Amino acid sequence: MTVLRSVGALALAGALGGVLTAALAAPVVSGGGMAAKTVANTFVDLPPAPREEPLAQVTRLLDKDGRPFAQFYEANRTAVRLGAVAPVMRQAIVAIEDARFYEHGGLDVRGTLRALLTNTQAGGIRQGGSSLTQQLVKNILVESARTEAERDKARAPNLARKITELRLALALEKKYRKDEILERYLNIAYFGAGAHGVEAAARRFFSTSASRLTLAQAATLAGAVRMPFSTDPSLGPAHRARLKMRRDLVLDRMAGLKLISQQDAASAKAAPLDIKLKPEPGGCEQSDYPFYCLYVQRELLSNPVFGNTVAERRTRMARGGLVIRTSLDPIAQRAAEQAIRRYVSPEDTEVAAEAMVEPRTGRITAIAASKRFGRNPGNRKNGPKTTFNLAADVAHGGGQGFQAGSTFKVFTLATALKQGWRFNDGFVTPGSLVPAQGYRDCTGRPVNDPDTRILNASGEGSGGPHSIETGTWKSVNIFYMMLERKVGLCNVVRTAKSLGITRADGQPLKEVPTFTLGVNEMDPVTVAAAFATFAARGIYCKPLAIVEIVGRDGRRTHVPPACRRALEEDVADAVNYVLEGVFTKGTMHGQGIDRPAAGKTGTNNGYTSAWFAGYTPALAAAVSVGDIRGSYKYPLQDVQIGNQYYGSVQGASLPGPIWVDSMGPALRRVEPRGFAGPDMGRFGGGYTPGLEKALEEEKRREAMDGRGDRRGDHPFFRRHRRLFRWLVGRSPLDSDLGWSRRRGQYD
């Protein structure tokens, strides 16, 4: 039936006393009727169809394999085409809500008169006269309301609202075909239990899709629309009983309209509801990988690419119905989580965090932490949970970070190699160093610190000759302080910046003499991306979590890596060659992953924090450890972490093993390959006075005492740390770190 036929019928109905329209809002409207001509004019001069805002839909995060691991939504809704809704569901909703939907033009006069008589006899509203199109209009007005006042107006039970609703329904019928109206209604309607739209309702109620709904399931959902709150199956047995009554009513109605047989109706009514409520978690706290989720969420909210303002970006995330494919690798993620859990408990105040980054793309494959994500009971500061993204910077939900320690020596190493130093080049170092002269920041201002006295780690305290290689493998503080002065503090800072180094708190880097000793607070994502540059032979790529965004219209937006050359290939190859020695001859001796790897340990300010950053050609990772209550106030000395006692935590004693235990499983499907060899014509050779003799003497001492590893990092000492402490009163890992300033210390 056309809109004009509906209007003509309405004009005739006006002659019944002018109460037809009012009957939709109240049993009887007193005060006389509306003339048929007035009624006709009201419903011929129609307004434009109601403004339709895009429906709020779920935004889903997918891992690299396309599996969802988190979602954000203002309303749990996934819009679908009508063809993706089971025919029986379409029949059920039309049967119970508007049986003459395909016959009238937006206003069902018969239904309206029936509602008028029923409501008048009952002395109250017992039956609604709204057509399905009118219900769609009401939902559109509520959904599009920008204020609570507009929302209340769209729901107001008065004559003015009903007349407006009728006029807009007629306008909507002129704009859309019937199937388009039905599709919009099925996607906008609320079914209860937090499910908006038929697809979300099918998933929520029955753990299925709208396209696979059975007769009984379709009747259940159709019955829920009229009273979604009193029939919400998540609220208990009484609500489910009412829902079953509504389901059976729909089945009887479908049989009465001969859409199904009486036998089919009876069979479906005899079946239980069989509700299978599927949880629909929202937000990062309920995600399988909450810290990675938080990183992506903060990226969406902070990056202008996703909207001009924070409010616009937040709305798009909560309502946009986006599908966001990330670079999260479930294998690497689980490997990082399990390795951390093996060494550090969520109950510990000491926290460990790890980030894994893919060289040449910057894609973040894993973000893990020892704490669980969320708030502690009573919002306590300390407990098994945290809302800080411990592996990320402040911009991505992290805290202030931890000082990076000797991991920063790699930037001085790379700077020296750029300037022409060779592997065996070096010099004799004293037993201590006061940086009183020769250090300038990048503004040219002297930043000398005559009040600081730098020491080497124990075992190197007397000084001696060191080369680029031995100074790196043994992580010799004074050697690197002197090397930094020779190559230029500002040049080292520039190298670090070119590899993406920025402080976790977003403040400018501290350009001070101890820059090479890692005085700047860092986060594992940033450090892992910097070390990935060496693995990529000098190509730095900005950390990347979002790979592709699919809009609600199906349009795909690929997010390419943001990469640039930061180092010459030859320089990166030379760095890799030196850092491989950390595993074979240096502080990580005795620990490895059965494939070529390079890296650097870092221990900090009186054991305030410890790090290990390392990489293979295929993957880079950084691990940090510190006390969440405050690294300076609570140093990592004489601590119980997990089920292990530590006299002191160093880069090789806790972050290093976490790195080893995570990288092996993370790379299990990746074919091992080595690094490109260095240009020995450019970097080979060199000379350090007295070094050869010193190395021979060291070998002789090691052979005599049988220790073989000056730091006690040999697996035998690690296994029997407690026994040694009981026997001699101190752990074999205990040592004084490298510098002192009043009561402070460095590695």
Secondary structure, 3 states (H helix, E strand, C coil): CCHHHHHHHHHHHHCCCCCCCHHHCCCCCCCCCCCHHHHHHHHHCCCCCCCCCCCCECEEEECCCCCEEEEECCCECCCCCHHHCCHHHHHHHHHHHCCCCCCCCCCCHHHHHHHHHHHHHHCCCCCCCCCHHHHHHHHHHHHHCCCHHHHHHHHCCCHHHHHHHHHHHHHHHHHCCHHHHHHHHHHHCEEECCEECHHHHHHHHHCCCHHHCCHHHHHHHHHHCCCCCCCCHHHCHHHHHHHHHHHHHHHHHHHHCCCCCHHHHHHHHHCCCCCCCCCCCCCCCCCCCHHHHHHHHHHHHHCHHHCCCHHHHHHHHHHECCEEEECCCHHHHHHHHHHHHHHCCCCCCEEEEEEEECCCCCEEEEEEECCEECCCHHHCCCCCEECCCCCCCHHHCCCCCEECHHHHHHHHHHHHHHCCCCCCCEEEECCEECCCCCCECCCCCECCCCCCEEECCCCCCCCEEEEHHHHHHCCCHHHHHHHHHHHCHHHHHHHHHHCCCCCCCCCCCCCCHHHHHCCCEECHHHHHHHHHHHHCCCEEECCECEEEEECCCCCEEECCCCEEECCCHHHHHHHHHHHHHHHHCCCCCCCCCCCCCEEEEEECHHHCEEEEEEECCCCEEEEEEEECCCCCCCCCEEEEECCEEEEECCCCCCHHHHHHHHHHHHCCCCCCCCCCCCCHHHHCCCCCCCHHHHHHHHHHHHHHHCCCCCCCCCHHHHHCHHHHHHHHCCCCCCCCCCEEECCEEEC
